[in-house]
Structures are given as C-alpha cells and as structure tokens.
Amino acid sequence: MIQITPAAQAAIRGAIEGSGQPVVGLRLMVQSGGCAGLKYGMSLELKEAADDVVVEADGVRVLIDPQSGEHLKGATIDFVTSIEGTGFVFDNPNAKGGCGCGKSFC
C-alpha cells in the first residue's frame, strides 16, 4: 500500500519510543483542509481500529483507515532534514496537485 523510507522509519520509531505510553503505531490519515483541499495528518495511537490497514516496515507500524487508504495507495513517506525544515515528506502518485508547503494536496 505505502512505502516507508528508512529515514521515516527511524523518525516514527523515535516518536513512538519517546511517547512514554504503550503506542501501537503511527496513524497516517488524509483529512479535508489545507490550501489544496486535502491534508496529511499523523498521530500516535494507543489502539488499533478493526478496519485499519496496518503497514509494517522494520518493526514500525503505520495504521491507515480505509478512507485515507484510498488517497495513499502507492505513496512513499520520507523524513528529511534540510535548510527549509525538518519533517515528513509525501510522494503521492494520487495527488493531482499540491501547494508550496508540501502538506496539502488535491
């Protein structure tokens, strides 16, 4: 369904280990909003939903609800550190367009 680069795996693992709670994984979601119509969201989850798609990569678990999954098929998640900023970057073949910040798409 999605690809998670080693850099993103390390960032997710660090967030989970630093949470201080028994986190089951990182939830990746697509929500309405942002300057292009849809935006990516992430949260640490304590429980997995029955209909979640679970993607595991090198021990890292990413949870995706079915509606978000439709927007994320074939996407690659990376984590970059650059002069412009540090954070997750999405390469999403389903995005028809986006905005300058890279956090929003249509």
Gaussian input, Z-matrix of N, CA and C with variables (Angstrom, degrees):
# hf/3-21g

backbone

0 1
 N
 C     1     B1
 C     2     B2     1     A1
 N     3     B3     2     A2     1     D1
 C     4     B4     3     A3     2     D2
 C     5     B5     4     A4     3     D3
 N     6     B6     5     A5     4     D4
 C     7     B7     6     A6     5     D5
 C     8     B8     7     A7     6     D6
 N     9     B9     8     A8     7     D7
 C    10    B10     9     A9     8     D8
 C    11    B11    10    A10     9     D9
 N    12    B12    11    A11    10    D10
 C    13    B13    12    A12    11    D11
 C    14    B14    13    A13    12    D12
 N    15    B15    14    A14    13    D13
 C    16    B16    15    A15    14    D14
 C    17    B17    16    A16    15    D15
 N    18    B18    17    A17    16    D16
 C    19    B19    18    A18    17    D17
 C    20    B20    19    A19    18    D18
 N    21    B21    20    A20    19    D19
 C    22    B22    21    A21    20    D20
 C    23    B23    22    A22    21    D21
 N    24    B24    23    A23    22    D22
 C    25    B25    24    A24    23    D23
 C    26    B26    25    A25    24    D24
 N    27    B27    26    A26    25    D25
 C    28    B28    27    A27    26    D26
 C    29    B29    28    A28    27    D27
 N    30    B30    29    A29    28    D28
 C    31    B31    30    A30    29    D29
 C    32    B32    31    A31    30    D30
 N    33    B33    32    A32    31    D31
 C    34    B34    33    A33    32    D32
 C    35    B35    34    A34    33    D33
 N    36    B36    35    A35    34    D34
 C    37    B37    36    A36    35    D35
 C    38    B38    37    A37    36    D36
 N    39    B39    38    A38    37    D37
 C    40    B40    39    A39    38    D38
 C    41    B41    40    A40    39    D39
 N    42    B42    41    A41    40    D40
 C    43    B43    42    A42    41    D41
 C    44    B44    43    A43    42    D42
 N    45    B45    44    A44    43    D43
 C    46    B46    45    A45    44    D44
 C    47    B47    46    A46    45    D45
 N    48    B48    47    A47    46    D46
 C    49    B49    48    A48    47    D47
 C    50    B50    49    A49    48    D48
 N    51    B51    50    A50    49    D49
 C    52    B52    51    A51    50    D50
 C    53    B53    52    A52    51    D51
 N    54    B54    53    A53    52    D52
 C    55    B55    54    A54    53    D53
 C    56    B56    55    A55    54    D54
 N    57    B57    56    A56    55    D55
 C    58    B58    57    A57    56    D56
 C    59    B59    58    A58    57    D57
 N    60    B60    59    A59    58    D58
 C    61    B61    60    A60    59    D59
 C    62    B62    61    A61    60    D60
 N    63    B63    62    A62    61    D61
 C    64    B64    63    A63    62    D62
 C    65    B65    64    A64    63    D63
 N    66    B66    65    A65    64    D64
 C    67    B67    66    A66    65    D65
 C    68    B68    67    A67    66    D66
 N    69    B69    68    A68    67    D67
 C    70    B70    69    A69    68    D68
 C    71    B71    70    A70    69    D69
 N    72    B72    71    A71    70    D70
 C    73    B73    72    A72    71    D71
 C    74    B74    73    A73    72    D72
 N    75    B75    74    A74    73    D73
 C    76    B76    75    A75    74    D74
 C    77    B77    76    A76    75    D75
 N    78    B78    77    A77    76    D76
 C    79    B79    78    A78    77    D77
 C    80    B80    79    A79    78    D78
 N    81    B81    80    A80    79    D79
 C    82    B82    81    A81    80    D80
 C    83    B83    82    A82    81    D81
 N    84    B84    83    A83    82    D82
 C    85    B85    84    A84    83    D83
 C    86    B86    85    A85    84    D84
 N    87    B87    86    A86    85    D85
 C    88    B88    87    A87    86    D86
 C    89    B89    88    A88    87    D87
 N    90    B90    89    A89    88    D88
 C    91    B91    90    A90    89    D89
 C    92    B92    91    A91    90    D90
 N    93    B93    92    A92    91    D91
 C    94    B94    93    A93    92    D92
 C    95    B95    94    A94    93    D93
 N    96    B96    95    A95    94    D94
 C    97    B97    96    A96    95    D95
 C    98    B98    97    A97    96    D96
 N    99    B99    98    A98    97    D97
 C   100   B100    99    A99    98    D98
 C   101   B101   100   A100    99    D99
 N   102   B102   101   A101   100   D100
 C   103   B103   102   A102   101   D101
 C   104   B104   103   A103   102   D102
 N   105   B105   104   A104   103   D103
 C   106   B106   105   A105   104   D104
 C   107   B107   106   A106   105   D105
 N   108   B108   107   A107   106   D106
 C   109   B109   108   A108   107   D107
 C   110   B110   109   A109   108   D108
 N   111   B111   110   A110   109   D109
 C   112   B112   111   A111   110   D110
 C   113   B113   112   A112   111   D111
 N   114   B114   113   A113   112   D112
 C   115   B115   114   A114   113   D113
 C   116   B116   115   A115   114   D114
 N   117   B117   116   A116   115   D115
 C   118   B118   117   A117   116   D116
 C   119   B119   118   A118   117   D117
 N   120   B120   119   A119   118   D118
 C   121   B121   120   A120   119   D119
 C   122   B122   121   A121   120   D120
 N   123   B123   122   A122   121   D121
 C   124   B124   123   A123   122   D122
 C   125   B125   124   A124   123   D123
 N   126   B126   125   A125   124   D124
 C   127   B127   126   A126   125   D125
 C   128   B128   127   A127   126   D126
 N   129   B129   128   A128   127   D127
 C   130   B130   129   A129   128   D128
 C   131   B131   130   A130   129   D129
 N   132   B132   131   A131   130   D130
 C   133   B133   132   A132   131   D131
 C   134   B134   133   A133   132   D132
 N   135   B135   134   A134   133   D133
 C   136   B136   135   A135   134   D134
 C   137   B137   136   A136   135   D135
 N   138   B138   137   A137   136   D136
 C   139   B139   138   A138   137   D137
 C   140   B140   139   A139   138   D138
 N   141   B141   140   A140   139   D139
 C   142   B142   141   A141   140   D140
 C   143   B143   142   A142   141   D141
 N   144   B144   143   A143   142   D142
 C   145   B145   144   A144   143   D143
 C   146   B146   145   A145   144   D144
 N   147   B147   146   A146   145   D145
 C   148   B148   147   A147   146   D146
 C   149   B149   148   A148   147   D147
 N   150   B150   149   A149   148   D148
 C   151   B151   150   A150   149   D149
 C   152   B152   151   A151   150   D150
 N   153   B153   152   A152   151   D151
 C   154   B154   153   A153   152   D152
 C   155   B155   154   A154   153   D153
 N   156   B156   155   A155   154   D154
 C   157   B157   156   A156   155   D155
 C   158   B158   157   A157   156   D156
 N   159   B159   158   A158   157   D157
 C   160   B160   159   A159   158   D158
 C   161   B161   160   A160   159   D159
 N   162   B162   161   A161   160   D160
 C   163   B163   162   A162   161   D161
 C   164   B164   163   A163   162   D162
 N   165   B165   164   A164   163   D163
 C   166   B166   165   A165   164   D164
 C   167   B167   166   A166   165   D165
 N   168   B168   167   A167   166   D166
 C   169   B169   168   A168   167   D167
 C   170   B170   169   A169   168   D168
 N   171   B171   170   A170   169   D169
 C   172   B172   171   A171   170   D170
 C   173   B173   172   A172   171   D171
 N   174   B174   173   A173   172   D172
 C   175   B175   174   A174   173   D173
 C   176   B176   175   A175   174   D174
 N   177   B177   176   A176   175   D175
 C   178   B178   177   A177   176   D176
 C   179   B179   178   A178   177   D177
 N   180   B180   179   A179   178   D178
 C   181   B181   180   A180   179   D179
 C   182   B182   181   A181   180   D180
 N   183   B183   182   A182   181   D181
 C   184   B184   183   A183   182   D182
 C   185   B185   184   A184   183   D183
 N   186   B186   185   A185   184   D184
 C   187   B187   186   A186   185   D185
 C   188   B188   187   A187   186   D186
 N   189   B189   188   A188   187   D187
 C   190   B190   189   A189   188   D188
 C   191   B191   190   A190   189   D189
 N   192   B192   191   A191   190   D190
 C   193   B193   192   A192   191   D191
 C   194   B194   193   A193   192   D192
 N   195   B195   194   A194   193   D193
 C   196   B196   195   A195   194   D194
 C   197   B197   196   A196   195   D195
 N   198   B198   197   A197   196   D196
 C   199   B199   198   A198   197   D197
 C   200   B200   199   A199   198   D198
 N   201   B201   200   A200   199   D199
 C   202   B202   201   A201   200   D200
 C   203   B203   202   A202   201   D201
 N   204   B204   203   A203   202   D202
 C   205   B205   204   A204   203   D203
 C   206   B206   205   A205   204   D204
 N   207   B207   206   A206   205   D205
 C   208   B208   207   A207   206   D206
 C   209   B209   208   A208   207   D207
 N   210   B210   209   A209   208   D208
 C   211   B211   210   A210   209   D209
 C   212   B212   211   A211   210   D210
 N   213   B213   212   A212   211   D211
 C   214   B214   213   A213   212   D212
 C   215   B215   214   A214   213   D213
 N   216   B216   215   A215   214   D214
 C   217   B217   216   A216   215   D215
 C   218   B218   217   A217   216   D216
 N   219   B219   218   A218   217   D217
 C   220   B220   219   A219   218   D218
 C   221   B221   220   A220   219   D219
 N   222   B222   221   A221   220   D220
 C   223   B223   222   A222   221   D221
 C   224   B224   223   A223   222   D222
 N   225   B225   224   A224   223   D223
 C   226   B226   225   A225   224   D224
 C   227   B227   226   A226   225   D225
 N   228   B228   227   A227   226   D226
 C   229   B229   228   A228   227   D227
 C   230   B230   229   A229   228   D228
 N   231   B231   230   A230   229   D229
 C   232   B232   231   A231   230   D230
 C   233   B233   232   A232   231   D231
 N   234   B234   233   A233   232   D232
 C   235   B235   234   A234   233   D233
 C   236   B236   235   A235   234   D234
 N   237   B237   236   A236   235   D235
 C   238   B238   237   A237   236   D236
 C   239   B239   238   A238   237   D237
 N   240   B240   239   A239   238   D238
 C   241   B241   240   A240   239   D239
 C   242   B242   241   A241   240   D240
 N   243   B243   242   A242   241   D241
 C   244   B244   243   A243   242   D242
 C   245   B245   244   A244   243   D243
 N   246   B246   245   A245   244   D244
 C   247   B247   246   A246   245   D245
 C   248   B248   247   A247   246   D246
 N   249   B249   248   A248   247   D247
 C   250   B250   249   A249   248   D248
 C   251   B251   250   A250   249   D249
 N   252   B252   251   A251   250   D250
 C   253   B253   252   A252   251   D251
 C   254   B254   253   A253   252   D252
 N   255   B255   254   A254   253   D253
 C   256   B256   255   A255   254   D254
 C   257   B257   256   A256   255   D255
 N   258   B258   257   A257   256   D256
 C   259   B259   258   A258   257   D257
 C   260   B260   259   A259   258   D258
 N   261   B261   260   A260   259   D259
 C   262   B262   261   A261   260   D260
 C   263   B263   262   A262   261   D261
 N   264   B264   263   A263   262   D262
 C   265   B265   264   A264   263   D263
 C   266   B266   265   A265   264   D264
 N   267   B267   266   A266   265   D265
 C   268   B268   267   A267   266   D266
 C   269   B269   268   A268   267   D267
 N   270   B270   269   A269   268   D268
 C   271   B271   270   A270   269   D269
 C   272   B272   271   A271   270   D270
 N   273   B273   272   A272   271   D271
 C   274   B274   273   A273   272   D272
 C   275   B275   274   A274   273   D273
 N   276   B276   275   A275   274   D274
 C   277   B277   276   A276   275   D275
 C   278   B278   277   A277   276   D276
 N   279   B279   278   A278   277   D277
 C   280   B280   279   A279   278   D278
 C   281   B281   280   A280   279   D279
 N   282   B282   281   A281   280   D280
 C   283   B283   282   A282   281   D281
 C   284   B284   283   A283   282   D282
 N   285   B285   284   A284   283   D283
 C   286   B286   285   A285   284   D284
 C   287   B287   286   A286   285   D285
 N   288   B288   287   A287   286   D286
 C   289   B289   288   A288   287   D287
 C   290   B290   289   A289   288   D288
 N   291   B291   290   A290   289   D289
 C   292   B292   291   A291   290   D290
 C   293   B293   292   A292   291   D291
 N   294   B294   293   A293   292   D292
 C   295   B295   294   A294   293   D293
 C   296   B296   295   A295   294   D294
 N   297   B297   296   A296   295   D295
 C   298   B298   297   A297   296   D296
 C   299   B299   298   A298   297   D297
 N   300   B300   299   A299   298   D298
 C   301   B301   300   A300   299   D299
 C   302   B302   301   A301   300   D300
 N   303   B303   302   A302   301   D301
 C   304   B304   303   A303   302   D302
 C   305   B305   304   A304   303   D303
 N   306   B306   305   A305   304   D304
 C   307   B307   306   A306   305   D305
 C   308   B308   307   A307   306   D306
 N   309   B309   308   A308   307   D307
 C   310   B310   309   A309   308   D308
 C   311   B311   310   A310   309   D309
 N   312   B312   311   A311   310   D310
 C   313   B313   312   A312   311   D311
 C   314   B314   313   A313   312   D312
 N   315   B315   314   A314   313   D313
 C   316   B316   315   A315   314   D314
 C   317   B317   316   A316   315   D315

   B1=1.4568
   B2=1.5180
   B3=1.3461
   B4=1.4589
   B5=1.5215
   B6=1.3068
   B7=1.4569
   B8=1.5255
   B9=1.3111
   B10=1.4599
   B11=1.5292
   B12=1.3277
   B13=1.4573
   B14=1.5302
   B15=1.3326
   B16=1.4673
   B17=1.5348
   B18=1.3267
   B19=1.4702
   B20=1.5284
   B21=1.3361
   B22=1.4686
   B23=1.5245
   B24=1.3204
   B25=1.4600
   B26=1.5250
   B27=1.3197
   B28=1.4685
   B29=1.5239
   B30=1.3317
   B31=1.4698
   B32=1.5282
   B33=1.3201
   B34=1.4669
   B35=1.5290
   B36=1.3221
   B37=1.4635
   B38=1.5305
   B39=1.3195
   B40=1.4604
   B41=1.5161
   B42=1.3237
   B43=1.4694
   B44=1.5227
   B45=1.3264
   B46=1.4664
   B47=1.5282
   B48=1.3333
   B49=1.4689
   B50=1.5263
   B51=1.3192
   B52=1.4543
   B53=1.5126
   B54=1.3222
   B55=1.4660
   B56=1.5243
   B57=1.3253
   B58=1.4604
   B59=1.5155
   B60=1.3270
   B61=1.4675
   B62=1.5194
   B63=1.3289
   B64=1.4663
   B65=1.5423
   B66=1.3108
   B67=1.4711
   B68=1.5262
   B69=1.3440
   B70=1.4646
   B71=1.5234
   B72=1.3182
   B73=1.4580
   B74=1.5119
   B75=1.3082
   B76=1.4542
   B77=1.5202
   B78=1.3213
   B79=1.4611
   B80=1.5186
   B81=1.3278
   B82=1.4547
   B83=1.5167
   B84=1.3346
   B85=1.4633
   B86=1.5172
   B87=1.3142
   B88=1.4576
   B89=1.5170
   B90=1.3239
   B91=1.4635
   B92=1.5241
   B93=1.3169
   B94=1.4568
   B95=1.5139
   B96=1.3313
   B97=1.4629
   B98=1.5110
   B99=1.2922
   B100=1.4520
   B101=1.5174
   B102=1.3063
   B103=1.4661
   B104=1.5259
   B105=1.3425
   B106=1.4574
   B107=1.5341
   B108=1.3278
   B109=1.4669
   B110=1.5188
   B111=1.3267
   B112=1.4643
   B113=1.5204
   B114=1.3250
   B115=1.4601
   B116=1.5183
   B117=1.3151
   B118=1.4534
   B119=1.5243
   B120=1.3177
   B121=1.4529
   B122=1.5145
   B123=1.3100
   B124=1.4645
   B125=1.5155
   B126=1.3226
   B127=1.4588
   B128=1.5267
   B129=1.3115
   B130=1.4556
   B131=1.5195
   B132=1.3127
   B133=1.4650
   B134=1.5182
   B135=1.3238
   B136=1.4562
   B137=1.5267
   B138=1.3546
   B139=1.4664
   B140=1.5159
   B141=1.3012
   B142=1.4590
   B143=1.5288
   B144=1.3345
   B145=1.4657
   B146=1.5300
   B147=1.3221
   B148=1.4631
   B149=1.5213
   B150=1.3367
   B151=1.4643
   B152=1.5297
   B153=1.3179
   B154=1.4617
   B155=1.5238
   B156=1.3154
   B157=1.4563
   B158=1.5247
   B159=1.3129
   B160=1.4614
   B161=1.5277
   B162=1.3249
   B163=1.4609
   B164=1.5223
   B165=1.3267
   B166=1.4595
   B167=1.5150
   B168=1.3279
   B169=1.4551
   B170=1.5232
   B171=1.3058
   B172=1.4589
   B173=1.5281
   B174=1.3325
   B175=1.4553
   B176=1.5192
   B177=1.3278
   B178=1.4635
   B179=1.5229
   B180=1.3308
   B181=1.4671
   B182=1.5237
   B183=1.3382
   B184=1.4596
   B185=1.5171
   B186=1.3281
   B187=1.4638
   B188=1.5233
   B189=1.3337
   B190=1.4640
   B191=1.5197
   B192=1.3479
   B193=1.4607
   B194=1.5304
   B195=1.3451
   B196=1.4624
   B197=1.5338
   B198=1.3236
   B199=1.4652
   B200=1.5291
   B201=1.3173
   B202=1.4637
   B203=1.5213
   B204=1.3166
   B205=1.4585
   B206=1.5070
   B207=1.3308
   B208=1.4701
   B209=1.5215
   B210=1.3144
   B211=1.4618
   B212=1.5260
   B213=1.3399
   B214=1.4587
   B215=1.5223
   B216=1.3300
   B217=1.4676
   B218=1.5244
   B219=1.3177
   B220=1.4617
   B221=1.5193
   B222=1.3240
   B223=1.4691
   B224=1.5284
   B225=1.3156
   B226=1.4604
   B227=1.5173
   B228=1.3279
   B229=1.4658
   B230=1.5217
   B231=1.3307
   B232=1.4564
   B233=1.5245
   B234=1.3100
   B235=1.4577
   B236=1.5128
   B237=1.3307
   B238=1.4613
   B239=1.5234
   B240=1.3117
   B241=1.4559
   B242=1.5255
   B243=1.3287
   B244=1.4586
   B245=1.5159
   B246=1.3078
   B247=1.4632
   B248=1.5319
   B249=1.3334
   B250=1.4677
   B251=1.5235
   B252=1.3195
   B253=1.4609
   B254=1.5157
   B255=1.3127
   B256=1.4533
   B257=1.5134
   B258=1.3252
   B259=1.4465
   B260=1.5127
   B261=1.3186
   B262=1.4532
   B263=1.5239
   B264=1.3352
   B265=1.4553
   B266=1.5207
   B267=1.3216
   B268=1.4569
   B269=1.5246
   B270=1.3149
   B271=1.4540
   B272=1.5232
   B273=1.3231
   B274=1.4570
   B275=1.5272
   B276=1.3430
   B277=1.4654
   B278=1.5378
   B279=1.3250
   B280=1.4628
   B281=1.5287
   B282=1.3149
   B283=1.4637
   B284=1.5257
   B285=1.3078
   B286=1.4666
   B287=1.5202
   B288=1.3024
   B289=1.4536
   B290=1.5045
   B291=1.3016
   B292=1.4493
   B293=1.5081
   B294=1.2875
   B295=1.4591
   B296=1.5259
   B297=1.2889
   B298=1.4402
   B299=1.5175
   B300=1.3364
   B301=1.4639
   B302=1.5314
   B303=1.3333
   B304=1.4523
   B305=1.5160
   B306=1.3118
   B307=1.4656
   B308=1.5398
   B309=1.3134
   B310=1.4506
   B311=1.5340
   B312=1.3291
   B313=1.4589
   B314=1.5212
   B315=1.3155
   B316=1.4724
   B317=1.5080
   A1=111.56
   A2=118.44
   A3=122.25
   A4=109.04
   A5=115.52
   A6=121.90
   A7=108.33
   A8=116.17
   A9=121.64
   A10=106.57
   A11=117.20
   A12=120.55
   A13=110.19
   A14=116.91
   A15=119.52
   A16=112.78
   A17=117.78
   A18=120.03
   A19=110.62
   A20=117.10
   A21=120.62
   A22=110.34
   A23=117.18
   A24=120.56
   A25=110.53
   A26=116.12
   A27=120.45
   A28=111.32
   A29=117.60
   A30=121.05
   A31=110.73
   A32=116.56
   A33=120.74
   A34=109.67
   A35=116.29
   A36=120.83
   A37=110.47
   A38=116.76
   A39=120.84
   A40=112.41
   A41=117.05
   A42=120.74
   A43=111.00
   A44=116.36
   A45=120.48
   A46=110.38
   A47=116.59
   A48=120.13
   A49=111.87
   A50=117.24
   A51=120.98
   A52=114.86
   A53=117.14
   A54=120.27
   A55=113.60
   A56=118.06
   A57=121.02
   A58=113.21
   A59=117.41
   A60=122.76
   A61=108.92
   A62=117.32
   A63=120.15
   A64=111.05
   A65=116.04
   A66=122.48
   A67=109.38
   A68=117.31
   A69=120.91
   A70=111.91
   A71=117.33
   A72=119.72
   A73=112.22
   A74=114.42
   A75=122.28
   A76=108.69
   A77=116.68
   A78=120.19
   A79=108.52
   A80=114.85
   A81=122.55
   A82=106.87
   A83=116.19
   A84=119.14
   A85=111.24
   A86=114.51
   A87=122.26
   A88=106.26
   A89=115.16
   A90=121.49
   A91=109.96
   A92=116.51
   A93=120.49
   A94=108.50
   A95=115.46
   A96=119.46
   A97=111.73
   A98=115.20
   A99=120.61
   A100=110.63
   A101=116.04
   A102=119.28
   A103=113.43
   A104=118.68
   A105=120.18
   A106=113.00
   A107=118.33
   A108=120.68
   A109=115.04
   A110=116.91
   A111=121.55
   A112=107.95
   A113=116.03
   A114=119.43
   A115=109.69
   A116=114.37
   A117=121.24
   A118=109.27
   A119=115.67
   A120=121.21
   A121=109.37
   A122=115.73
   A123=121.84
   A124=108.76
   A125=115.98
   A126=120.59
   A127=108.61
   A128=115.50
   A129=120.22
   A130=107.92
   A131=116.91
   A132=121.85
   A133=111.87
   A134=115.21
   A135=121.31
   A136=111.85
   A137=116.13
   A138=120.93
   A139=109.36
   A140=114.25
   A141=122.03
   A142=108.37
   A143=117.98
   A144=121.83
   A145=109.10
   A146=115.90
   A147=121.13
   A148=112.56
   A149=117.88
   A150=120.33
   A151=113.71
   A152=117.64
   A153=120.68
   A154=111.45
   A155=115.57
   A156=121.62
   A157=104.70
   A158=116.86
   A159=121.19
   A160=108.17
   A161=114.88
   A162=121.20
   A163=106.63
   A164=116.09
   A165=120.51
   A166=108.99
   A167=115.19
   A168=121.35
   A169=107.99
   A170=116.67
   A171=122.79
   A172=111.89
   A173=116.30
   A174=121.74
   A175=115.34
   A176=117.53
   A177=121.92
   A178=108.58
   A179=116.16
   A180=120.86
   A181=110.32
   A182=115.08
   A183=122.05
   A184=107.06
   A185=116.36
   A186=123.29
   A187=109.06
   A188=115.86
   A189=120.69
   A190=108.77
   A191=115.97
   A192=119.18
   A193=108.78
   A194=118.29
   A195=121.30
   A196=114.50
   A197=118.25
   A198=120.23
   A199=111.13
   A200=116.66
   A201=120.39
   A202=110.65
   A203=116.25
   A204=120.93
   A205=112.96
   A206=116.50
   A207=120.08
   A208=111.59
   A209=117.46
   A210=122.09
   A211=112.64
   A212=117.28
   A213=120.92
   A214=114.93
   A215=118.29
   A216=120.80
   A217=110.22
   A218=115.30
   A219=120.77
   A220=114.88
   A221=118.39
   A222=121.36
   A223=110.70
   A224=114.72
   A225=122.12
   A226=108.24
   A227=115.66
   A228=121.49
   A229=107.49
   A230=114.84
   A231=121.15
   A232=108.18
   A233=116.26
   A234=122.09
   A235=106.55
   A236=115.89
   A237=119.85
   A238=110.86
   A239=113.71
   A240=122.57
   A241=105.91
   A242=115.53
   A243=119.50
   A244=109.82
   A245=115.58
   A246=121.28
   A247=110.12
   A248=116.34
   A249=121.08
   A250=112.75
   A251=117.28
   A252=120.10
   A253=111.89
   A254=114.20
   A255=122.23
   A256=108.51
   A257=116.68
   A258=118.99
   A259=112.89
   A260=113.99
   A261=121.34
   A262=109.75
   A263=114.87
   A264=122.32
   A265=107.21
   A266=116.13
   A267=122.15
   A268=110.16
   A269=116.40
   A270=122.45
   A271=104.47
   A272=115.24
   A273=120.86
   A274=110.24
   A275=117.60
   A276=120.24
   A277=113.30
   A278=117.58
   A279=121.15
   A280=112.76
   A281=116.78
   A282=121.10
   A283=109.17
   A284=116.00
   A285=121.38
   A286=111.20
   A287=116.10
   A288=122.39
   A289=108.81
   A290=116.56
   A291=120.32
   A292=111.16
   A293=114.77
   A294=120.37
   A295=108.40
   A296=116.74
   A297=121.86
   A298=114.86
   A299=117.52
   A300=119.91
   A301=111.97
   A302=117.98
   A303=121.24
   A304=114.62
   A305=118.06
   A306=121.62
   A307=111.73
   A308=116.50
   A309=120.96
   A310=108.98
   A311=116.06
   A312=120.33
   A313=109.97
   A314=115.15
   A315=120.40
   A316=109.38
   D1=-57.46
   D2=177.81
   D3=-131.03
   D4=159.60
   D5=174.53
   D6=-111.03
   D7=141.77
   D8=179.56
   D9=-123.66
   D10=116.50
   D11=-178.05
   D12=-68.75
   D13=160.29
   D14=176.88
   D15=-56.53
   D16=-37.05
   D17=178.80
   D18=-64.77
   D19=-41.18
   D20=177.98
   D21=-68.06
   D22=-38.74
   D23=177.06
   D24=-58.30
   D25=-45.53
   D26=-179.65
   D27=-63.96
   D28=-40.37
   D29=179.73
   D30=-66.75
   D31=-41.67
   D32=178.89
   D33=-65.41
   D34=-45.87
   D35=179.45
   D36=-58.46
   D37=-42.93
   D38=178.69
   D39=-62.88
   D40=-41.02
   D41=178.77
   D42=-65.17
   D43=-42.29
   D44=-179.77
   D45=-65.93
   D46=-46.99
   D47=-178.65
   D48=-65.96
   D49=-30.62
   D50=-179.22
   D51=-86.12
   D52=-1.40
   D53=-174.96
   D54=-73.67
   D55=-26.99
   D56=-178.58
   D57=75.13
   D58=11.75
   D59=179.01
   D60=-132.26
   D61=163.18
   D62=177.63
   D63=-79.83
   D64=78.55
   D65=-177.12
   D66=-79.01
   D67=134.61
   D68=178.25
   D69=-88.83
   D70=-19.29
   D71=179.34
   D72=169.09
   D73=-179.98
   D74=176.98
   D75=-99.61
   D76=125.11
   D77=176.05
   D78=-86.01
   D79=128.59
   D80=174.59
   D81=-110.88
   D82=127.44
   D83=-176.53
   D84=-138.95
   D85=160.13
   D86=172.80
   D87=-116.30
   D88=127.95
   D89=-176.73
   D90=-125.41
   D91=158.01
   D92=172.31
   D93=-69.15
   D94=141.88
   D95=176.92
   D96=133.14
   D97=-168.91
   D98=-177.19
   D99=77.60
   D100=171.68
   D101=-176.02
   D102=-75.71
   D103=-13.95
   D104=-179.69
   D105=-110.05
   D106=-0.09
   D107=175.77
   D108=116.65
   D109=-38.17
   D110=178.28
   D111=-129.95
   D112=149.42
   D113=178.46
   D114=-138.93
   D115=154.51
   D116=177.50
   D117=-84.63
   D118=146.15
   D119=175.03
   D120=-136.16
   D121=153.97
   D122=179.02
   D123=-142.65
   D124=145.02
   D125=174.23
   D126=-155.22
   D127=150.95
   D128=174.39
   D129=-80.55
   D130=135.12
   D131=-175.25
   D132=-113.77
   D133=137.42
   D134=176.38
   D135=-89.25
   D136=-22.47
   D137=-179.87
   D138=-136.47
   D139=151.90
   D140=176.75
   D141=-98.16
   D142=135.89
   D143=176.34
   D144=-80.53
   D145=151.37
   D146=-176.65
   D147=-59.66
   D148=-32.14
   D149=-176.56
   D150=-99.48
   D151=9.80
   D152=178.25
   D153=-65.89
   D154=142.79
   D155=165.51
   D156=-89.49
   D157=129.38
   D158=-178.76
   D159=-109.86
   D160=123.32
   D161=176.58
   D162=-110.85
   D163=125.09
   D164=179.09
   D165=-114.73
   D166=135.36
   D167=177.94
   D168=-141.50
   D169=111.94
   D170=178.61
   D171=51.45
   D172=44.92
   D173=176.91
   D174=84.95
   D175=-3.74
   D176=178.41
   D177=-95.14
   D178=130.89
   D179=-179.83
   D180=-108.11
   D181=128.32
   D182=175.29
   D183=-116.83
   D184=128.29
   D185=-178.97
   D186=-103.98
   D187=132.95
   D188=-178.79
   D189=-133.95
   D190=126.58
   D191=177.10
   D192=-74.94
   D193=157.11
   D194=-175.45
   D195=-57.38
   D196=-39.07
   D197=-179.15
   D198=-66.04
   D199=-43.42
   D200=178.33
   D201=-67.59
   D202=-34.48
   D203=-179.56
   D204=-57.38
   D205=-34.57
   D206=178.49
   D207=-61.92
   D208=-33.32
   D209=-179.37
   D210=-84.87
   D211=-14.36
   D212=-171.39
   D213=-110.30
   D214=-1.28
   D215=-178.55
   D216=-55.92
   D217=124.65
   D218=177.34
   D219=83.55
   D220=1.38
   D221=-177.83
   D222=-75.91
   D223=153.13
   D224=173.69
   D225=-117.67
   D226=133.05
   D227=178.37
   D228=-109.09
   D229=128.26
   D230=178.58
   D231=-125.98
   D232=166.31
   D233=174.35
   D234=-128.56
   D235=122.64
   D236=-175.71
   D237=-122.72
   D238=151.84
   D239=173.07
   D240=-124.57
   D241=118.61
   D242=-178.73
   D243=-146.76
   D244=177.29
   D245=177.87
   D246=-60.79
   D247=-35.28
   D248=-178.59
   D249=-72.67
   D250=-19.98
   D251=179.84
   D252=149.04
   D253=173.86
   D254=-179.62
   D255=-121.52
   D256=135.32
   D257=177.18
   D258=164.06
   D259=-176.48
   D260=179.59
   D261=-78.11
   D262=141.74
   D263=178.71
   D264=-126.71
   D265=136.72
   D266=-177.98
   D267=-111.17
   D268=129.03
   D269=170.04
   D270=-108.76
   D271=101.35
   D272=-170.47
   D273=-117.51
   D274=111.01
   D275=-179.65
   D276=-67.53
   D277=-13.38
   D278=179.92
   D279=-85.11
   D280=-14.33
   D281=-178.62
   D282=-74.18
   D283=125.70
   D284=177.89
   D285=-86.80
   D286=-20.15
   D287=179.94
   D288=-168.71
   D289=173.33
   D290=-179.37
   D291=-154.69
   D292=-169.44
   D293=178.98
   D294=-120.91
   D295=173.87
   D296=-177.15
   D297=-65.23
   D298=-27.11
   D299=-176.48
   D300=-78.60
   D301=-17.61
   D302=179.73
   D303=78.78
   D304=2.27
   D305=-177.86
   D306=-100.34
   D307=-7.66
   D308=-173.78
   D309=-130.39
   D310=147.35
   D311=-179.20
   D312=-151.13
   D313=172.29
   D314=176.14
   D315=-135.60

